[in-house]
Amino acid sequence: MDNKQMADLLFSHITATPEEYEEKYPKRQIEEGTVVTRFAPSPTGFLHFGGLFAAFVEKTAARTTNGVFYLRIEDTDKKREVENGVSLIVKGLSDFGIEIDEGMLSETKEKGAYGPYIQSKRTEIYQCYVKSLVEKGLAYPCFMTEEELSEIREKQEANKELPGVYGKYAKYRDITVEEAKAKIESGCEYVVRLKSPGKPENRIKFKDVIKGEIEMPENILDVVLLKKDGTPTYHFAHAVDDHLMRTTHVIRGDEWISSVPIHLQLFYLCGFKPPKYAHISPIMKEENGGKRKLSKRKDPEAAVSYYSEVGYPKGAIWEYLMTLANSNYEDWRIANPDADIEDFKFAFSKMSKAGALFDLVKLTDVSKNYISTLNAEEVYDLVVDWAKENNEKLYNLLADDEEYAKSIFAIERGNAKPRKDISAWSDVENYVAYFYTELWDRNLDFADNLSNDDMIEILEKYKEVYDANGTAEDWFPTVRDMAVDLGYAKAPKEYKKNPDAYKGHVGDVAGVIRVAVTGRRNTPDLYEILQVLGEDEVMKRFDEAIEKLRG
């Protein structure tokens, strides 16, 4: 009776029962083994690479089992919120192809039948379950002041005891209804604490689906369930939300392992079936011969916005994240170069227990490979989307003549060994620069093994034999024959055998043509470049190069 009176005293405004919420949020009709999981960040506006990785693992685990991936916003700590924090998180996920099945879509919009998916709108649900715990004698109001709590901490530190409110330090554990009523009426503030049944000598075991079996001391702390303003702590909201949203797997950073005894105790005391836990080790980075966590403060690449600004395509990010997620992915990709990444069977058992190592060089390499598999239309569309937000000058040039831009991206693309000049969309301006007068600096990086007169002779002669309508098969033989006529060896090997007999070799001749047209010694296929530029522009560039060489 006293417990019922205490519950009514503290929660007279709560009329709903846990049974009503159980009915409102029924068990999902899913098959055994299906994963229902969530990404549950605070709306601080900063999406960390580690958060993106966790969301990727969560999404992949759900998708692989035809399950559900939802976005829940944990906004009970209002001090850390930023304006449009939810939208920034949604955009950060969406930019890299991580679409949610349920949950928050913006500050005010959501989808799904298990909402609200933002904790600040679920206060009465939490209070209903806390009221039920009070009725069962498993929770109580605690009126301890900050001064009293500090005093306790000092004693515990001096005695080298477990810090927190429990046992003899739980001053209000057995407070009567009358005492509580008097304190409330006198204006005393209070939190509601769990009356933990845990014992110091007891231990719990649970199986983490990544790390295996873990054994820890049972929770004995009377943890706070509701703060002074009636909002829940992370611990309690986690238990209620994951139960009512019917989460099967809680996938999160391994810094939360120490909280598992509290969480499991809350699940059991509330009568909930606990989810399976999968604790992800933090993303590590090599530094000075050692390893450390990827840092928001030290590493620009820790912010997901970095990847959008640099222009790594989301497909490349997915490829890289999967190499971090499952140790067998790279071998699978080598064996299945053309397969969709969604054909890969993700497994928790293949995740690193120690923490995956972040490597920006490897990401760049993965991205180069990925971009090389795209066709010209795909590259064009993705570059234009990126440039619209990040490079206005490039955007205007590409959008002004779509077909011309696509013809540039089509060079050496789609063949057995496509070039890998682009690792991110921020590389594109430099990659296409010599195709646009607005971007080309007209610096001509000629090699120094030929004299200016020799190079002028090559260009003058090539102007005579150049055929804009010639085929790719005819192009090099034409250059080779011209080279021989001018005293160059028809092949590098021939030149090496008898260098005194020649001015150089055909590669030197082609190199002069290449630099005259592009300014560069290393480019994609020169025939294709000449075809894209067109005869008038090519001839104009030959004339300009000859003029420069004459001084």
C-alpha positions, 0 to 999 in steps of 0.5 A: 500500500505504501508503495502505491501511495508513493507512486501516486504522490510522485506521479499523480498526473500519470494515468496510463499503465505499462500494459497500455504501452505494451499494446500500443507498441506490439512485438514486431512480426519478424522472423527469428534472426531478423535484426531490428536496431537503431542509431541513437545520437544526440542532436549535437550537429557533429557526426563523427566518423565513428558514428558513421561507422556504427550507423553503417554496421547497424544499417548493414546488419538490419538490411542483411536480415531484411530487418529494420534500421531506425533513427532515434534522437536522444535529446534529453541533454538540452545543453549540448543541442545545436540548431537543426541538429537532427537535420544535420545528422539525417543529412550526414547519414543520407550523404553516404547512402545510409537511409533509415527505415523508421525514425526522425527525418527532421526536427519535426518529421518522422516515419514509423509506427513506434514513435515518437522517435525523439526522447523529449516527446516520450517523457510520459512513457518513461514516467509511466514505467518509473511509476510502475517501479515505485509501485513495486518497491523498486524505485524511490525519490531521493532528496540528496543535495549536491553538497551531500553527494559531494560529501559521499564521493569524498568519503568513498574516495578516501576509503577506496570504495565504489563511488555512487549511491548504494547501501549505507550511502543511499540515505532516502532508500527507505523514505516513507510516504509522509516524509516524501510528501513533507519534503515535496511540499516544502519545495525540496527537489528530488530525483527518482532512483532505482532501488537496486537489488544487486549484491557486491558478491554477485556477477553477471555474464552476457554474450556480446555478439562481437566480443564473445562472453563477458563477465562483470560485477552485478550492478549495486548502484541506485542509479538515477532513473528520472532527473529533477526535471522529470526527464530520464537518464540515458540508462533508463530511456535506453531500456524503455525505448529499446524495449518498446521499439522492439530492438533486437540488437543494440549496436554501439561503442564499447565505451558502453560495456561498463553500463551493461550491468545497469542496463540488464538489471533495468530490463529484468526489473521492468520485465523486459526481454533484453536485446543482444549487445554488440559493442564496436571497438573505436576506430583507431589511427596510427601515430608515432609508431603507436595507435590512438582513437580517431579524435574530433579535436586532432583529426579533420577526417573525424568529421563526416563533413570532411568526406562530403567536402573532399568529395569521396563518393558514397559508394567508395565510403561504403566499400571502405567502411565494409573493409573496416567492418568485416575482415573477409570483405576485401577477399570477397571483393577481389573474388567478386569485382563486379558484384553489388556490395549488398550481395556480401554477407555481413557477419558480427563474428568477422568484426574486429575485437580490438578496433579497426585501423583508419587509413586515409591513404587506403580510403583514397585508394579504395575510392580511386578503384571505385570511381574507375568502375563508374561510367561517364554518365555516373561520374558526370552526375556525381561530380555535378552534384558535388560541385554544385555545393562545393565548387561553383566555377567547376559546376558552371563549366560542367553544366554549361555543356553536358555532352562535352563534359561527359566526353572528357569523363569517357576517356579511357573509361569502361575498358579492361584497365581504366585509369585511376586519376580521380580519387575524390571529386575535389580532384576533378578540377585539376583533372579536366583543367586543360579541357577548359580555357577558364581552368588551363594555366597554359604552362607547358611542361616539356621534357628537357631531352630535346631542343626547342628547335627539335620540338618545333620541328615535331609540332610543325610536322605533326600539323601536316599529318594530323587527321582529325577524322583518323581512327584510334588504330591509325593514330599511333602508326602515323606518329611513329612514321612521322618520328622515323622520318624526323630521325627518331627510333620507332620504339624505345628498345631500338633507341636504347640499342643505339642511342647515337643513331637517333635524336630520341624515340617515338615516345619522345615525339608523342610526349611533345605533342602531349605537352603542347596540347595539355601542358602535361607529360602524363595524361590519359589516352592522347588520341581520345584527348585530341578527339574531345578537344577538336581540330580547331582547338588542337591546331590553336594549341600547336600554334601557341606552343610553337610560338612559346618555343620560339621565345 
